[in-house]
């Protein structure tokens, strides 16, 4: 009886082992098939979304590139305009050149006297401007 039990045990264990191996193989195949179907369905679902996102990103990049180029050109134009507006009058350049030529021929005393006269003229102009502003702020709102 022990010998038959051992033979029966080996036979049952062998069948169980082959059954488990077959079941594991079938389960792996079904899982692989299920995962492949899920992967394919996911790719089919996400591919249009991915394509649309890529298109939008490219459009956004192009839009930002054009906007940046416009900003640079506009900035250059604004800078050039402000530089043009801020540059001194050609009369100032002429006066400065005349002053330099005068300084070359003037003595130190004449130069001090000319600087004193220019200082007095500037002070007189400033005093006149201050007086004008005080007169305008009188009670009538600057109207006369």
CORQUILIN-V834289 format. One record per residue. RES is the residue in one small letter. PSI is psi in whole degrees, -180 to 180 (999 if undefined). Layout:
BEGIN
{{RES	PSI} {RES	PSI}}
END
This chain:
BEGIN
{{x	-38} {x	-40} {x	-40} {x	-37} {x	-43} {x	-43} {x	-43} {x	-42} {x	-45} {x	-41} {x	-45} {x	-42} {x	-40} {x	-43} {x	-40} {x	-42} {x	-45} {x	-35} {x	-43} {x	-43} {x	-44} {x	-44} {x	-42} {x	-41} {x	-45} {x	-40} {x	-43} {x	-44} {x	-45} {x	-42} {x	-43} {x	-45} {x	-44} {x	-45} {x	-38} {x	-42} {x	-41} {x	-43} {x	-45} {x	-43} {x	-40} {x	-45} {x	-40} {x	-34} {x	-43} {x	-20} {x	-48} {x	-37} {x	-45} {x	-42} {x	-45} {x	-41} {x	-42} {x	-43} {x	-44} {x	-38} {x	-42} {x	-41} {x	-43} {x	-41} {x	-45} {x	-43} {x	-46} {x	-36} {x	-46} {x	-41} {x	-41} {x	-42} {x	-43} {x	-43} {x	-41} {x	-46} {x	-44} {x	-41} {x	-41} {x	-42} {x	-43} {x	-44} {x	-44} {x	-42} {x	-44} {x	-38} {x	-42} {x	-42} {x	-32} {x	-12} {x	145} {x	160} {x	151} {x	-24} {x	-35} {x	-41} {x	-42} {x	-44} {x	-40} {x	-40} {x	-42} {x	-43} {x	-42} {x	-39} {x	-36} {x	-41} {x	-30} {x	-32} {x	-10} {x	150} {x	171} {x	-39} {x	-43} {x	-39} {x	-43} {x	-42} {x	-42} {x	-42} {x	-38} {x	-43} {x	-43} {x	-40} {x	-43} {x	-41} {x	-45} {x	-41} {x	-40} {x	-41} {x	-41} {x	-41} {x	-41} {x	-40} {x	-43} {x	-41} {x	-40} {x	-42} {x	-39} {x	-38} {x	-36} {x	-27} {x	17} {x	-154} {x	-6} {x	14} {x	25} {x	-2} {x	144} {x	999}}
END
